[in-house]
Amino acid sequence: MKEVEEYLDLYFYRPVAFVIVKSVYNTAITPDHLTLAAIFCGVSGSILYTKGPGTTAFIGALLFALFIIFDCSDGQLARLKKNGTPLGRILDGAADYLVSISVYIGIAFGFSHEYGEPSMMILLLIFSGLSVMVQHMLVDFYRTRFLTVVSKRKNILKEDQKEYRIEYIRLKSIKGKALERYVIYLYLVYLKLQRKLTARRTKDEFTDISAEDYYNKNRVLLRLWLTMGPSAMRTTLIVCSVLNRFDIFFWIIIAGFNTLAAALWVIQRQIDRSLLTQTG
């Protein structure tokens, strides 16, 4: 559904990523290879960010853009070849967090090197990192719930938890799978935290509400949630890198997106109550 996708993904990143997918489709390259390529580009860009504003930061921004494109391509290749795996899906998500953390650290070092304010950058780094984590969890949850309710599918979040619990139990009986098991365990913790953060609002509570009503009341709000989705944040970082203004990026995340997230969360709660009242 286009309603659950960011405009930047729909009209730029994914079309470019599809060119890569078509070029490697008939090769032995797997989705995991593209995930590793994404990680390489993202971490390399992070290292260049440590040098501070200037030419290296510009090149770092280009590498970060390549990370986004490769990050879009692995899922497309997995769907086309039908060779995706549960662990591959987790690694794809883990790559996002790994690169995001490394980029923030790189920027902190670069900013401190340029302006000599390490304590301020450490604080900005911590607050922005926590902010991005919470914001992404909220966007991911409400996007998934919208897709679940409107398409009348089974609860995607619960199905995810069930699938990965089964995989976790299966791996416990296999020697040499400790790393895979630990990765899946961390993902299950993430899903649990996500449900707590969103007050456990799942599809089950909206069973008696028509898909049309839910769609009409949440379509615009979901679009607003997506304005602070992963691609929007990454593109903001790229633009700020080109402008040599990392400080603007941090304040956009901390002040701008946090304010937006708080306002949308309040509005979302009101819409949820109004929908549930109709069936109460």
Secondary structure, DSSP 8 states (H G I E B T S, - for coil): -GGGS-HHIIIIIHHHHHHHHHHHTTSS--HHHHHHHHHHHHHHHHHHHTT-SSHHHHHHHHHHHHHHHHHHHHHHHHHHHT---HHHHHHHHHHHHHHHHHHHHHHHHHHHHHH--HHHHHHHHHHHHHHHHHHHHHHHHHHHHHHHHHTT---HHHHHHHHHHHHHHHHHTSTT-HHHHHHHHHHHHHHHHHHHHTTT--GGGGTTS-HHHHHHHHHHHHHHHGGGSHHHHHHHHHHHHHTT-HHHHHHIIIIIIHHHHHHHHHHHHHHHHHHHHHH-
